[in-house]
């Protein structure tokens, strides 16, 4: 019997070119019904897999290839006499090439309005089994799971050693694809479609495909790569050098600062009216501003800490215009990101050869705010729901003086920013702009003092947010000494009464939150 290939494809890009090349080499083609019709329509001789199995597609197409003649043709050991005898006795052909991509389950569940029944029908059974069978027998079988593999496969046909090496790599890719597919199904059944209540998974399986190999990691001596499940969610790069490991971390941190998802209903609608610009350096915010126009927001965000903004990443949540681009053009920056750009603004930014210009989907910041966050620790993985919303956050004025309208606005903004600042974190805000930010200190009073020093005279009349409670009154006293008039922090210290008394003595409006926001 001649060598044969089995085609079963949902993604038929490049299939006719691959099949024609194989037919020209004398390879017989078997194909499942939809792929068979596609190949026949392109003038490529192919046999329906039903000719091999002797059965039509059953149960609405749920069973097509699950048959001993199909799996025997793929799995038999070409060097085993017993296998060879059984192959001849039962008229089983030799399938040495398996070209299969799976039902588009991930694409189906990504579409709005997909029902659980529709999703379940896109769970591939036969395709997964074919990939596993071919990958298991990689010494004799080539398994192709995506169109991008076809050209390399055809190039090595005349070189047995190269073909053997490629077959092993293709087998690895097939098992990785099956694992990724199964994880997507398990995650959907556990969290979507109202089948089960949303919860952290009982087992965490990471099968995130490689998106890009990076020049190096945080430092040049380290190897690094970027893996991502949803490539379609990635920002589009419009200009500049490739993103580095550190750029990717900074872009993530900057986009998260644009999310309004964490603002409560009481303040969210008020803040939604403003354009927000965020400047980040080494994942730490160094300037964030909310203004009525994108140009003002960018200018004030950069000027909030112009020294730290050097070499930073800037993102805005509105269309970037020429005024904003002109403000950005005065700084050395690594990345500028926005949901869209005016043509003249983009032209100006592109004059800087190495500046990376990124365009992201407007909903990406809020999507990032709700994803499961993963970190490695002690050889394992820590996972947390970034903003689980298990209980509604509540604020309580605990001082004698209540915040003014402007102070409420600045407190809400400062509180929304401080959750993105590494603990111990302090953010000082006035007029919708950060004036002083301090991150990563080992005691809270020092964090207040450093933030106040950065704010300088702009701390006068400002609002101050602390990501954790004040263990002593000295932290609040330092904020008051700098000129802050309103403070927000979590309650919960055994010395809360002393802190409240200090606020009343100093005329500070003090608000306690029911949530804290440590960031490590």
PESUL-V22840 format. One record per backbone hydrogen bond with DSSP energy under -1.0 kcal/mol. CO is the residue of the C=O (numbers start at 1). NH is the residue of the N-H. If there is no record, write none. Layout:
co->CO nh->NH
co->CO nh->NH
This chain:
co->3 nh->28
co->4 nh->96
co->4 nh->97
co->5 nh->30
co->6 nh->99
co->7 nh->32
co->8 nh->101
co->12 nh->15
co->14 nh->18
co->15 nh->19
co->16 nh->20
co->17 nh->21
co->18 nh->22
co->19 nh->23
co->20 nh->24
co->22 nh->27
co->23 nh->26
co->28 nh->5
co->29 nh->47
co->30 nh->7
co->31 nh->49
co->32 nh->36
co->33 nh->37
co->34 nh->38
co->35 nh->39
co->36 nh->40
co->37 nh->41
co->39 nh->44
co->40 nh->43
co->47 nh->31
co->48 nh->51
co->49 nh->53
co->50 nh->54
co->58 nh->63
co->59 nh->62
co->63 nh->58
co->65 nh->67
co->67 nh->71
co->68 nh->72
co->69 nh->73
co->70 nh->74
co->71 nh->75
co->72 nh->76
co->73 nh->95
co->77 nh->80
co->80 nh->84
co->81 nh->85
co->82 nh->86
co->83 nh->87
co->84 nh->88
co->85 nh->89
co->86 nh->90
co->87 nh->92
co->94 nh->4
co->96 nh->142
co->97 nh->6
co->98 nh->144
co->99 nh->8
co->103 nh->105
co->104 nh->108
co->105 nh->109
co->106 nh->110
co->108 nh->111
co->111 nh->114
co->115 nh->119
co->116 nh->120
co->117 nh->121
co->119 nh->122
co->120 nh->123
co->125 nh->129
co->126 nh->130
co->127 nh->131
co->128 nh->132
co->129 nh->133
co->130 nh->134
co->131 nh->135
co->132 nh->136
co->133 nh->137
co->135 nh->138
co->137 nh->140
co->137 nh->141
co->142 nh->98
co->144 nh->100
co->146 nh->149
co->147 nh->150
co->149 nh->153
co->150 nh->154
co->151 nh->155
co->156 nh->159
co->159 nh->163
co->160 nh->164
co->161 nh->165
co->162 nh->166
co->163 nh->167
co->164 nh->168
co->165 nh->169
co->166 nh->170
co->167 nh->171
co->168 nh->172
co->169 nh->173
co->170 nh->174
co->171 nh->175
co->172 nh->176
co->173 nh->177
co->174 nh->178
co->175 nh->179
co->176 nh->180
co->177 nh->181
co->178 nh->182
co->179 nh->183
co->180 nh->184
co->181 nh->185
co->182 nh->186
co->183 nh->187
co->184 nh->188
co->185 nh->189
co->186 nh->190
co->187 nh->191
co->188 nh->192
co->192 nh->195
co->209 nh->228
co->212 nh->226
co->219 nh->222
co->222 nh->217
co->224 nh->214
co->226 nh->211
co->226 nh->212
co->230 nh->233
co->231 nh->234
co->236 nh->359
co->239 nh->357
co->244 nh->248
co->245 nh->249
co->246 nh->250
co->247 nh->251
co->248 nh->252
co->249 nh->253
co->250 nh->254
co->251 nh->255
co->252 nh->256
co->253 nh->257
co->255 nh->258
co->256 nh->259
co->260 nh->263
co->264 nh->268
co->267 nh->271
co->268 nh->272
co->271 nh->274
co->275 nh->291
co->276 nh->317
co->277 nh->289
co->278 nh->315
co->279 nh->286
co->279 nh->287
co->280 nh->313
co->281 nh->284
co->284 nh->281
co->287 nh->279
co->288 nh->434
co->289 nh->277
co->291 nh->275
co->293 nh->297
co->294 nh->298
co->295 nh->299
co->296 nh->300
co->297 nh->301
co->298 nh->302
co->299 nh->303
co->300 nh->304
co->305 nh->309
co->309 nh->312
co->312 nh->334
co->312 nh->335
co->313 nh->280
co->314 nh->337
co->315 nh->278
co->320 nh->342
co->321 nh->325
co->322 nh->326
co->323 nh->327
co->324 nh->328
co->325 nh->329
co->328 nh->331
co->332 nh->311
co->334 nh->356
co->335 nh->314
co->336 nh->358
co->337 nh->316
co->338 nh->360
co->340 nh->320
co->342 nh->346
co->343 nh->347
co->344 nh->348
co->345 nh->349
co->346 nh->350
co->348 nh->351
co->349 nh->352
co->356 nh->336
co->357 nh->238
co->357 nh->239
co->358 nh->338
co->359 nh->236
co->361 nh->364
co->363 nh->367
co->364 nh->368
co->365 nh->369
co->371 nh->386
co->373 nh->384
co->375 nh->382
co->377 nh->380
co->380 nh->377
co->382 nh->375
co->384 nh->373
co->394 nh->514
co->396 nh->512
co->404 nh->408
co->405 nh->409
co->406 nh->410
co->407 nh->411
co->408 nh->412
co->409 nh->413
co->410 nh->414
co->411 nh->415
co->412 nh->416
co->413 nh->417
co->414 nh->418
co->417 nh->420
co->418 nh->421
co->422 nh->440
co->424 nh->441
co->425 nh->467
co->426 nh->438
co->427 nh->465
co->428 nh->435
co->428 nh->436
co->429 nh->463
co->430 nh->433
co->432 nh->290
co->433 nh->430
co->436 nh->428
co->438 nh->426
co->443 nh->447
co->444 nh->448
co->445 nh->449
co->446 nh->450
co->447 nh->451
co->448 nh->452
co->449 nh->453
co->450 nh->454
co->451 nh->455
co->452 nh->456
co->455 nh->458
co->456 nh->459
co->457 nh->460
co->459 nh->462
co->462 nh->485
co->462 nh->486
co->463 nh->429
co->464 nh->488
co->465 nh->427
co->467 nh->517
co->473 nh->477
co->474 nh->478
co->475 nh->479
co->476 nh->480
co->477 nh->481
co->478 nh->482
co->479 nh->484
co->480 nh->483
co->483 nh->461
co->485 nh->509
co->486 nh->464
co->487 nh->511
co->488 nh->466
co->489 nh->513
co->493 nh->496
co->495 nh->499
co->496 nh->500
co->497 nh->501
co->498 nh->502
co->499 nh->503
co->500 nh->504
co->501 nh->505
co->502 nh->506
co->503 nh->508
co->509 nh->487
co->510 nh->398
co->510 nh->399
co->511 nh->489
co->512 nh->396
co->513 nh->491
co->519 nh->423
